[in-house]
Amino acid sequence: MHFTQPFVRQHQLAEALSVSVVTLWNWRRQGYLPEPVQLGPRFVGWHRDVINEWLERR
């Protein structure tokens, strides 16, 4: 699985991994998932390259 859009939103990533958004945030807090970037006042996401690299190492 590789993402092609420049940023991956939390709901897209959760759906692709078949986990909940809460699980993503737990993984982030535990240091398992890379830190997201702020895309807007209420939107966060990850750079495509960061997530693709993380998926390859996973």
C-alpha positions as CSV (number, residue, x, y, z in Angstrom):
1,M,0.0,0.0,0.0
2,H,1.4,3.4,-1.0
3,F,-0.2,6.8,-0.9
4,T,0.1,9.1,-3.9
5,Q,-1.5,12.3,-2.7
6,P,0.8,14.9,-1.0
7,F,-0.7,14.5,2.4
8,V,-2.5,11.6,4.1
9,R,-5.4,12.6,6.4
10,Q,-6.1,10.7,9.6
11,H,-9.3,9.1,8.3
12,Q,-7.6,7.9,5.1
13,L,-4.7,6.3,7.1
14,A,-7.1,4.7,9.6
15,E,-9.2,3.2,6.8
16,A,-6.2,1.9,4.9
17,L,-4.8,0.2,8.1
18,S,-8.2,-1.0,9.2
19,V,-7.9,0.6,12.6
20,S,-9.7,3.5,14.3
21,V,-8.6,7.1,14.4
22,V,-8.2,6.6,18.2
23,T,-5.8,3.8,17.6
24,L,-3.7,6.1,15.3
25,W,-3.5,8.7,18.1
26,N,-2.6,6.0,20.6
27,W,0.2,4.8,18.3
28,R,1.4,8.4,17.8
29,R,1.5,9.0,21.6
30,Q,3.4,5.7,22.0
31,G,6.0,6.8,19.4
32,Y,5.0,4.0,17.0
33,L,3.5,6.4,14.4
34,P,5.3,9.5,13.1
35,E,4.1,12.9,14.2
36,P,1.5,14.5,11.9
37,V,1.7,18.1,10.6
38,Q,-1.0,20.7,11.0
39,L,-2.8,21.2,7.7
40,G,-5.3,23.8,8.9
41,P,-6.9,25.0,12.1
42,R,-8.8,21.7,12.5
43,F,-7.0,19.4,10.1
44,V,-3.9,17.2,10.6
45,G,-2.2,14.7,8.3
46,W,1.1,13.2,7.4
47,H,3.4,13.8,4.5
48,R,3.0,11.0,1.9
49,D,6.7,10.2,1.9
50,V,6.8,9.9,5.7
51,I,3.9,7.5,5.8
52,N,5.0,5.4,2.8
53,E,8.5,5.0,4.5
54,W,6.8,4.1,7.8
55,L,4.6,1.5,6.0
56,E,7.7,-0.1,4.4
57,R,9.5,-0.4,7.8
58,R,6.4,-1.7,9.6
